[in-house]
């Protein structure tokens, strides 16, 4: 058939990084997904030794990769690429028709879906049911405290006020648990990402220390994203507030927000049964101490927190809302520069959706 895509077009369309290595493990070909993952153009990648570009932490892994005619499948490998620390999934295949030549595929293991949409809904349904059962007695306790306060002296009034405040605090926690358990996503449409960022800025800056420096690097040419505006603002409020809190004890606390277009980033959405491109990135960064390494792998799970009085629901809610918009959120710590990054990747609104 005349309309069959050429081999190069097929490779360039892959959602995972693919490299062709000549004898000596020298990069000779790189597809767009490899450029995006490794942060270098194909022109700069070609001619470089693969193990100089992707520096694996494990000595034994480096030795295995050097084995001639080796076949290898590995997951969750720690590596450094440029100034970034990555966790990668890797396959290595030998081209037996061309001795010494190899094909490597790479994907970001930290971006993997830890469970399917169906499994996650089952996990989060428990907190939602629990939240529903808690709300009724909470309302009764609050009502009783208000009745007692009418007849209380000054000391007793302090106690009833304490009861009311604590009930309100628990009720807010319950509301967040219910949002985590909500199964039906909010409707999506075209949203200007920069307007959403400015709305979130307005909310967070109002309650922030004036010593914090807020910087942004926006790409004004970005198209609208396909999202729910309220949900996106909530995501950004949570990430900005977290970044503010994380850097508050730094000598010169700073939060940065960047938007940019990235090519080749795709996520398979189980609910839709098809891959979805995620070319719009919103990155929130801070120069705080970073998240405790012991819980970095679990920071998007409910009830995991590094804050002294944290409830551990903020980032779980962020992940839920982003997933409901068919996007994804990831975390990265750059120990060399001392910056922590949270990146939200979202689909782009189609022209017909923007004009609707």
C-alpha positions, 0 to 999 in steps of 0.5 A: 500500500502506498500510504503505509508509514515509512519505518522512520515515521513509525519509530518517530511516532513511538511514545517511548524513547528509542535509541540505536547504538552502533558497536561500542554503544555509541548513539547513532539514532534517537527518536523524538521521545528520546529527545524529550526524555533525555533533554537533548536533541538527536543532533547532540545525542548522536555520536555520544556513548550511551553510558556517558549520556545515561549514567546508571547508578548500579555498577553491575547494571553498567557491566550487564549493558556492556555485554556483547549481544546481550538481551536485557529487560529492567525496571526502576533503574536509577540513573543521572541524565545531565542534571536530572536524577531519573528512574528508568525502565529499559530494554536492550536488544541486539540486532543479530543481522548487524553484529555489535549493533543494539536497540535501546528503549527507555521510559520514565518509571516514576511516571508509571501508573501504579494501578489501573483506574478501576483498581484506584477507584476501588481503593478510594471508595473506602475513604468516601464511604467512611467520610459519609458515615462520619459527617452525620454525627459530626453535625450532631456534635457541632449542634450540641456544642452550639447549644451548650455555648448559649448557657456556658460561662467564660471557661466553658465557652472556651471548651465549646468553641474548641469542640466547634473548631475541631469539628469544623477541622474534621469536617474539612478533612472529610470533605477532602476524603469525599473528593478523593472518592468521587468516581465521576470526573468533572467535565472538561473544556478549553482552559487558558493555563496562564489564567488558571495559574494567576487565579491560583497565585491570587489565592496562595500569595494572599496567605504567604510570607512576603519574604518569598520570591515568586518567579514565573517563566511562561510561554505565551504562545501555548494553546488552551489545555483540555481541563476543568478550570476549577479542578486545575486551579485547585491543583495549582493552589495545592502545588503552590502552597506546598512549594511555599511551605517547603521553601519557607525556611530557606535562606532566600525562599523562592517558588518558580512556575514555568509553562512550556510545550513538550513533544512526544509525551503520551499516556495510555488512558485506560478509561478512554482505551487509547493513548492521549498526548500531553504536550502542555507542561506546568511546572511548580518548583521550590528551593526547599529541602525536598521531600524525605527520600523514604516517602518520595515514592509514596507522596501521591498516596492518601495519608502520606505527608512530611508536614508536622500537622499534614493530613496527607491528602493534598497530593493525593487529591492533586493526582486524582484531579489531574488523572480525571483530566486525562493528565499526569503529575510527577515529582522530581528532586534535583540534589545538584541544584537543590530544587524540587519540581512538580510537573503537571502534563495536560492534553491540548484542547482541539481547535473545534473545542476552543471555538465551540 
